[in-house]
Amino acid sequence: MLIRFEWDEAKSQSNQRKHGVSFEEACQVFRDPLHVSVQDRIEGSEQRWQTLGLVQDRPLLLVAHTLRDQEGTEIVRIISARKATPIERRRYEQENG
């Protein structure tokens, strides 16, 4: 399945200032073959997900996002990205043995 990423550019810039992570970098989390995704919550009719993964030369990142299918392409809309907390790091490590 093809994956496409999208986000609000103003939100990406705000996230970069607040957390030091661009949404362009956040996309790379999904390339980590050991990334871990869990459903976080439902906002209205929208499922929100959290994905933990490693990006080269960065600490473990957590990306909050939504998923939807559009004609066979998975659309990942990034909401936020930041360095993972110690608890989130343990979850990533436990999932990957």
C-alpha angles and dihedrals in degrees: 000000000000119000125210126186127213137172145158108272094214089052090050091054091047090049091050091054095044102039105015092239124114120211088238087062091044090060089064091065088077090059091063102105088212097049115142122216125190131173108252105186145313119259108193102312093334122103113218121207137193120212124190120200147142124256120193113273093002135099117253109295132210116211121194111206149143128239130212136163119234114183094321096320119110109225114206111194109196116218101174143341132201145149111291120250121239090259091052090048090054090051090052091048093046092050090051098046 
